[in-house]
Amino acid sequence: MPKWLLENSLFTLQNPPQSPFVKGDFTLTPLTKGENVFAKQERRGINDSFQEGSKTLVRSNRSIGHINFRSQLSKQTKTFATFFVMSVVSVFLLFSCASQPTEVATDALQSDALMDVEVTSTFIGFRPKLTGKEIRTGYLFYPGGLVDERAYAPLCRAIAAQGFFVAIVPVPFKLAVFDPFVANPVIRENRYIRFWAIGGHSLGGAMAARFVYQDSTACKGLILYAAYPDGSNDLSKRGISVLSISGSLDGLATPMTIENNKKYLPAPPQTRYVVLEGANHAQYGNYGKQNRDNDATMSYSEQQRRTVEETVRFLNTLK
């Protein structure tokens, strides 16, 4: 049987019979002396039968190959469709699980005589009007995990009112971990700002620390609300100024967790630690209660007032 047929066929001929009429490549042996023409014709018939059988096997093999290819293609199509549907469902669940802004938060997104609010595809910007001086310092803010970025509008608007440009930076899928460097376009679009600080709440703050770890030249300061870096983003030897604000009743970024991760931040006074007595995890934004958090004994307005006060003090030191 031809070598190419054996290699490409789905069938293997075990112990093929030895025929005096057929060679390995189906060529005939010459007619021996005394052999009559009928014997030669018989040999030719056998040879034709073998060749016809070979063609049939090849056609069968090709048909089976086409069937297998279509089967594999069908399986790949089904796999892709399943993956696509699961991805869409996952994204829908992520967005549906995100904490939504309260009415107080959405009201803070309106421009007025004192504040210009700009909503673009890359940021929600707050620029104070009638300040009487050039705005030179900007603050990039990353929202907490699975929290709608608009929930931080009251806090960021109050900071901006003290003479700063503040940009809330929406993050992919409401999780800053998918792109810790999503603030870069905001920096490029606002070149008039000379000094930048970056920060955020919870997961947003941790990813702001990641941004600084990768590029310590873009920003002069890092601001953490109920957040901290870990060993993979060790900033202890970096020359950046840091403000860490946390609550004594925080049920997620607990006081012990903040304490245990201080080793990854520069030592004081380069890092300033502020603990708000009676503050919890959720009240930096206006989106309601959060799972596993403790009830605060400090009001929303007081926790945010103190946070604004400490943040403004820190931003004024950046040069």
Secondary structure, 3 states (H helix, E strand, C coil): CCHHHHHHCCCCCCCCCCCCCECCCCCECCCCCCCCHHHHHHHHHHHHHHHHHHHHHHHHHHHHHHHHHHHHHHHHHHHHHHHHHHHHHHHHHHHHHCECCCHHHHHCCCCCCCEEEEECCCCEEEEECCCCCCCCEEEEEECCCCECHHHHHHHHHHHHCCCCEEEECCCHHHCHHHCCCCCHHHHHHCCCCCEEEEEEECHHHHHHHHHHHHCCCCCCEEEEECCCCCHHHCCCCCCCEEEEEEECCCCCCCHHHHHHCHHHCCCCCCEEEEEECCCCCHHHCCCCCCCCCCCCCCCHHHHHHHHHHHHHHHHCCCC
